[in-house]
């Protein structure tokens, strides 16, 4: 055990990063700022320690990896630069810090001295870690222990807080688990556990009822088969967990059906979830036993390798079975009418959402309108974009729906709309260089390293394909493993440090310059991350105590505002608390502080107008309401406030907040 631990010490920073990402998976996907900010600071420290300890050598890095690192670093720098032209500099700073987090994760993995054994251990930790989260979900459902909180509209909301992200998370873990279970040198019980994890992951992905996941799944599977090692064995191993997931498909679909049924009792969803959880755990247990027995037989029976002809025949047979299983699942999902379902759902992507409810989503979606506005934003700002994370205010004024999406629901359109052609080009260079290096690793005549590299690319495949029609960049629990394992796949192809011993003086000079550059970059990164994080913590504390001690909450928010002079969040929350406490003069001042930092936010203008109205300054209130309406005329609170500002009963703050709750 000591030797095993010692052998993995060089990649401990990457293991810490992965443990953090698994933790984030169980806590809203790491989406919340007070979750990922502290993680970014920890990982930044680990990165600097790794570099200072000599864990990275420029001679050991391939040209493709160097190009990828430079392109990603430049993308992060461009993201920070976009603060200068962003309408909301605070949002741009937050988005840039998130991009810095991902650069840190990729670099930590890319510079680590990976061996095939270390890489397999890392992938195993990922599969088991997400598997444990999934098992706890099924147990919670089966025990009927607060299981209602796991679902929203009959669809799995936990653990990431976003339905589509859940489907992607558990699909990634399931595919990694299947690919790892193929190896004969693993203990039979472990192989059975991995297949059970895969079965569980597929069940939970189905429970999410994600339409985007359903439609891109064929592309994901095709790409996965192209990169995994031992394709025939991997596809064959996938049959058992896939069959287990299909065995409980009716129970899984009943959870959603119970929610939309007008005649179902109030606890129908909980009961359906309980049944799905129990049957799901039972099926996973069966898969565990059968998978273990098959692994024992696989280890004891040494069959000669199939001839090319037999391999093709077996491949065709397995492909036929997979197609048959897909058709069966499709018929069950669409109630025997797949073509009308596909036509309706495809047309829904170009229409406004309707009230027609079906499996795997409400018919119609706002994505078409989001993509339309995102392309319009790129057309209007082609070079630098709107600024990192500055889409929502641009969308307010141009939308054709009542939705308020913060993100473009497409990774590619996010790059174009937020950071323009420059950001898109830099990220494209990063991905192309990384994938080129990973492909070289996959083709090298080192079976162990090539196999590990192929498996490491699986989370990236899910993230990149499904993320093309969704917002996954903002989820560290998805983006972190995708980019981290990509870095690991690239590093597995390193040829080793050639150790140029000549030119010692020049080498020392370069080392000194590099050390100085790393030190300056570290200080800049700490400054960029630490102060906003402290501000976020103060905002979180103020939010917790706002009801018990409004004065203390307002003091905390003053500190938060000073710590991050770009963020409008402290001013917005402080204005709201002051409004509720009847401190209207202070509320107006706090809201105007938020307006100065983010003039395009309708809420601060509304809050300032409500405060002015309570102070009897109707002219100022009307002006503020007009500005709020020019930003978002679809907000009922805004329209009501503007309509009643000159009446005998102007809209009160309490009435405005009740309208928010109603929405």
N, C-alpha and C positions, 0 to 999 in steps of 0.2 A: 504494500500500500504506500509506504514511504517513497519507494522508487517511482511508483505511478504518479504520486503527487509531485515529486521533484521533476519528473519529465514534462509536466504541464506548467511549471512555474513561469516560463517565458511568455506564456499567453494568458496569464492571470488577468491582466487588464481587460482583455477581450472577454474573458469569462464573466468578469464583473459587469461589463457592459451588457452582456446577454442576460444575466440575472436581473439587471435593472429593467430591460425591455420586457421580460416575462412578468415582472412586477407591474409594469405599466399596463400590460395586457389585461390584468385583473382590475385595474383602476381607470376606467374610461379610456382605455387605449393610450394613456399618457397624454391625452389631449389638453387637460387643464394646465395652465401655466405654472401653478404652484406645485405641479407634479414633475414636469420635465425640466424646469429651470434648475432645480437643485441637482438633478441628474446630469445636466450639461456641465455644471461646475465640477462635479466629481469626475466625470470622464475627461474633462479638460486637464485636471490635475494628473490623472493617470497617464494621459498622453504625454504631457511634459516630462513626467518621471520616466516614462519609457524611453523617450528621446535622450534625456540626460544620462540614463543608465547605459546608453549605447545599444539599445535594442534595434536601432535602424541604421543601416549603412546605405549610402547613396549608390555604392557600387553593386549592392544586392538587388536594387530595384530595377525592374525592366523599364525600357523606354516608354512602353505603353502605360505602365503604372505611374511613372513620373509625369507624363502628359495628363493622365487622369487627375492626379493630385493637383497639378497646376490649374487645370480647367475648373475643377470644383472650387479651389481657393479663389480664383478670379470670379466665379459665379457668386460666392458669398460676399466678396468685396463689392461687386456690382449691386448686390442686394442692399448692402448698407448704403451705398451711394444713392440708391433710389429714394432714400429718406429725403433727399434734397428737393425732389419734385413731387413727392407723394402728398395728396390732399390731407392724409392723416399720418403724420410722421410717427406717432406712437405705434400705430398698427404696423407700419413698415419696419420699425425697430424690432417689434416682437417677431415678425416674420423672418427678419434677417437673423435674429438669434436662433430661431428654430433651424434655419438653414445651416448655421454654424454648428449646431448640435449634430446634424447629420454628417457634416464634413468631419467632425471629430470622430464619430462612430466609424465611418469608412476608413479613416486614416489609422485608427487603433487596430482595426482588423487587417488592413493592408500591409502594415509594417511589421506585424507580428511574425516570428519565425515558425510558420506552420509546418507541421508534418502531417501525413495522412492520418495518423493515429489521433493527433490533437484535433484535427478538423472533424473527424468522426465523433470524437467525444463532445465537441461543441454542438454538432448537429443533434446528437442524442439528447443532450441537456435541453435543447430547444423543443424537440418533439415531446419529451416527457413533461417538461414544464407546462407547455400549453395543454398537454393531455391531462395533467392534474387539474388545471382550471376547468376543463370540459367535464371531467368526472365529477367535480364538486357541483357543477351546474345540474347534471343529471340526477345526482343524489338529492339536491335541493328540490328538484321537480318531483322526484319519486316520493319524498317524505312530506310533500305538500307544506313545506316550511317557508312561508313568505314567497312562494313561487310566483305570485301574481306580479311582483315587482320586477321579475325577469323579462316580462313581455310588454310590448306596446302594440296594440291593435292585433294581438294574436301572433306577433312576430318577435323573435328573440332579440331583446335589447341589451342584455348583459352578455359579456362583461365590459365591452368597449363603450357602451352607450350609443352605438350606431349600428343599425341592423346590417348594412352592407359590409361594414368592417368586420363584423363577427363572421360572416360567411367567408371572407378572405382569410382571416386569421386561422380558422379551423381547417380550411382547405389546405393552406400552406403546411400546417403541422401534420395533417393527414398524409400529404404527398411525401414529406420528408420521412415520416415514420415508415411508410411502405417501402421506400427506397432503401432505408437502413435495414429493414427486416429481411431483405434478400440475402444478405451475407451469411454464408455457411459457418463462418468461424465465430459467430455470436452464440451465446447460450440459447438453447431452444426456448426457455421460458421468456427471455428478453424478446425474442422474435415474436412470440405470441402476444406479449404485452404491446409491442409496437403495432401489430395488426389490430389489436383491440382499440388502441388509441386512434388508429386510422378510421375504424368503424364509428367510433364516438364522434370524431371530427366531422365525418360526412353527415351524420345525423344532425349535429348542431348547425352545420352549414345549411341543411335543408330547413331546419327550424327557423332560420333567419328569413326565409321566404323572400330572398333578394332576387329581383328580376334581372338586374345587371349581371349578377353572378351566374344566373341560369343561362343567359344568352352568350356569355363569353366563355363558359365552361368548356365547350369543344375546343376553342383556341388554346385555352390553358392546358388541356390534356394533350393536345397535339404537340405543343412546345415542350411540355414536360417529358413526353416520350422521346423527343429528339435529343434531350440532354442527359437523361439518366443513364447510368451504366447498366449492363445486363438487361437490355430492354425487354427481352422475352420473359425472363424470370420476374422482372418488376411488374409487367402487365399481368402475369399469371398470379403474382402475390396480391395484386389489387382486387382480384375477383372476390376473395373471401370477405374483406371489409365492405366492398361495394354491395355484395349480396346481403350482408347483414343490415346495411343502411336501408336497402330497398325493402327488406322484410318488415321494417317498422314504418315505412312511408305512410300508410294510411293513418296510423296513430299520430305521426308528426303533422300531417296535414289537418287532422282533426282539431289541433290547437287553434289554428287560424279559423277554421270553419266555425268553431264554437264562439269565437269572438264576433263574427259577422252575422251569425244566425239571429234573427229578430225574436225567435221563440225560445232561445236558450236561456236557462236560469243565470243568475248573477255570477255564480261560481263555476260556470261551465268551462271557462278557460283554465281555471285552476285544476278542475277534475281532469280535463283533457291533457293538461301538462303532466299531471300525476301519472296517468296511464302511459303517456309517451316516455316519461322518465323511467318508469319501472320496466317497460318492455325494452327500452333502449339499453338499460343496464344488463338485462337478461341476455339480450342478443350479443352485447359486448363480451359478456362472460363466455357465451358459446364460442364466439370468435377467438377468445383467448385460449380456450381449451383446444379447439380444432387447430388453431395456428401453431400452438406448441407441439401438438402431436405431428402435424405435418413437418414442422421444423426438425423434430427428432428423426422422422423417416428420411428427410432430405439429407441429414448429416450421416445417417447409417448406410443409406443405399447409394452407392457410388455408380451412377449410370454414365456410360460413355457420352461424350458430347454429341449432340445431334448433328447430323450432316446438314449442309446448307439447304438441301431440298426439304428435309424434315423440319428444319428451323422455319423455313418459309411456310410450310403447311401448318405448323403449330401457331405461327404468328397469325396466319389467316383465320385459323379456328378461334383463337383468343379474341382477335379483332371482331369476328362475327358475333361472339358471345357478348363482347362489350357493346356492340351496336344494338344487339337484341335487348340487353339490359337497359340501354339508354332509351330505346323505343318504348319498352315496357314502362319505365319510369315516366317518360313523357306522356304516355297515354293516361297513366294514373293522375298525374298532375293536372292535365287538361280535361279530365273526365271523358276521355275517349274522343275529343274533338281538337286535335293538335293544330290543324290548319287555321280554323277560325281564331284560335287562341293566339297563334303567331301573328296573324294579320292584325288582330285587335291591338296586341301589345306593340307591334312595330309602328302602327299608326299612332299609338299613344305617345311615342317619343316626339312627334311633331304636332301635338295638340295640347291644349290646356288640360290640366287634370279635371277629371269628372268624378261623379259620385259612384260610378260603377266599380264595384270591388270584386277582385278576383284573387286567386292564388298568386303569390309572388309579386303583389303590388296592386295599387289602385290603377285602374285603366287611365292612361294619360299621365303625363309627367311635365314638370317645369323645365326639364333639361334643355329642350329645344330653345326655349326662351333664354335660358342662361347662356347657352352656347352662342346664340345670336348676339347677345349683348357683349360677350367676351370677344367675339370676332370684331365687333364694332369698336371695342376699346383698343384692340390691337391696331385696327385700321386708323384710329385717331391718334394713337401714340405708338408708332411702329418701332421706334428705336429703343426707348427705355421703359415703355409700358406705363401703367398707372402708378407704379410703386408697389413694392412687396406688400401683399395682403390688403390692397386698397380697392378691391373689386366691389364691395357691397354698396358703397355710396354712389358709384357710377351706375350700378344696376338700378338703384332706387328711381332715378329720373327717367329710365328708358324701358322699364319692365312692362310686360303685358299681363302679368299675373299678380296675385296678392302675396306671393312668397317673398321671403327676405333671405336668400342664400348668401352666406359670406364667401363661398368658394365657387369656382367655375365648374366643378364636377367633371374635370378632365385635366390630367396632368399636363398634357401638351398645351391646352388652352390656358391653363394657369401660367405657364412659363411665358406665353406670348402676351397675355393680358397684363400680367404683373411686372414682368421685367423685359418685355419687348424682344426684338430680334437678337440683341446682345445676350440677354440672359438665356434665351432659347438656344442660341448657338453654343454658348459655353457649356450648358448642360448636355447638349447633344455631343459635343466633343468628349466630355467626361464619360458618358455612357458608351459611346462607340469605342473609345480607348480601353475602357474597363472590359467591355464584352469581347473586344479583340484579344486582350490578354487572357481572359478567362477561356476563350475558345482555344487558344494555343495550349493552355494548361490541359484542357479536355482532350486535345489531340496528341499530347505527348505520350511517348511509349513508357509511361510509368503508371501501370494500371491502378495502383492504390490512390495516387494523387489525382489522377484523371477522374476516377470514380467519385472521390470526395468533392471535387470541383463541380461535377455535374449535379450532385445532390444539393450543393450549396446554392445553385442558381434557381432552385425551385421557388423559394419565397419571392425572389425578384420577378419571376414569370407571373405569379399571381398579382403582385403589386403593380407591375407595369401594364399588364393587359387589362385587368379589371379597373385599375386606376385611370385608364384612358377614358372611362365613362363614369368616374366617381371621384371623390375627394379623399385620397389616402395619404397625400403628402403631409397633411396636418396631423396624422396619427403616428406618433413615434413608435407605437407597438407594431406597426406594419412597416413603416419606412425604415426604421432602425435595423431589423433583421434583414430586410431586402438589400440594403446598401452594405451592411456589415458583412453578410455572407458573400456578397459580390466581391468585396475587398479580400476576403479569405480565399475565394476561388482564384483571384488574380495572384495572390501571394503564394499559393501552392505551386505556381509555375516558376518561382524564383530559382535561379541557377546557383545561388550561393554567392557569398562575398568573395570576390576575386582578390581583394586585399592588395591594392597597388602599393607597394612598399617604397617606390621611388618618389622623388620630389617631396621629401619630408617637410621641407620648409613651406612649400606651397600648400601641402596638405594641412599643416598646422594653421596657416593663414585662413584657408577655407573653413576649417573647423571653427576658428574664432569668429569669423563672419557669420557662419551658420548659427553658432550659439547665440550671438548677439541678436540675430534676426528672430530666432525662436523666442528669446527672452522678451523682446519687444512685442512680438505677436501674442505671447502669453499674457502680458500685462494689458494689452488692448482688449483681448478676449475677456479677461476677468472683469475689466471695467464695463464692457458691453453687457455681460451677463449678470454680474453681482448686484449692481444697483437696481436694474429692473426687477430682479428676483426679490430683493428686500422690499421694494415697492409693492410687489404682488402680495407678499406676506402681510404687509400692513393693511392692504385692502381686504385680504381674507380675514384678518383679525377684526377689522372694523365691521365687516359684514356679519361676523358671529355675535358681536356684542351690541349691534345697532339698536335692538329692541330694549335691552336692559339698561344701557348707558349711552345714549346718543352723543353726549358731550365728549366722552372718551373716544367714541368711534370717529367723531369729527376731528379730534386731535390726531388720531392715527392716520387719518386720510390726509391731513396737512403734511405729515411726515412722508407719506407715500408720494404725494405730489412733488415734494422737494427731491426725493430720491430719483424720480423719473420725470424730468420736466417736459417730456414729449407726450406722455400718456394722458388721455382725457378721462380715463377710468376713475381715478380718485375724485376728480371734480364732479363727474356724473353721480357717483354714489353719494358723495357728501351733499350735493344739492338735493338728492332724493331724501336723505335722512333729515336734512334741515326742513324740507317741505313738510314731511310727516310730523316733525316736532313743532311746527308752527313758527319756525325761525325764518321768516320769508326774506328778510334782507340778506341774511347769510346765504340762503338758498340761491337767491339771484346772483350773488357774487360768485358762488361755487360753480354754478352753471355757466356763467360767462368765462370762468377759467377754463372749463372744458371746451367751450366754443372757440376760445383763442387757440387751443391746441388741435381742434378738429372741427372746422367750420361746417363740414358737410354732414355732421351727425344731427338728425332731426330731434332726437330725444332731448338733447341739451337745450335746443331752442324752445321746445315745448315746455321744459321745466322752468326755464327763465321766464317764459310768458306766464305760466301759472303763478310763479312767485310775484311777478309784477301785478298781475290781476288781483291777487290777494292784498297787495299793498295799495290798491286803488289806482294804479297807473295803467289805465286802459289803453292809452295810445302806445305805450311801450309793449304792453302785452299783445296788442293787435299786430304790431310790427314783428314780434318774435313768432307769433303763430303763422303769419304769412310766410316767413322764411321757412318754418318747419313744413308748411304745406307745399312749398315749392320743391322741397327735398323729397317728401313722401306724402302725397295727397291721399294715399289709400289708408292711412292710419285713422281709425275711427276717433281716437282721442284727439288727434290734431284737428280733424274736421269739426268735431263737436266744440272744441275750444274756440275755434275761429268763428263758428256760427253764433256762439253764446257770449262772446266777449263783451258786447255792448248791451246785453240784455240785463234784466234785473237779477237773473240767477246765472252768473258766469260759472263755467265748469270749475269745480273744486279739484284740488290734488287727489283727494280720496276717490272722487268719481272717475278721474282720469286713470288712476291705477286699477280701478275695477274694470275699466274697459280693456286694459292690458290683460288682466286675468281672464276676461271673457274670450279674448282672442286666443 
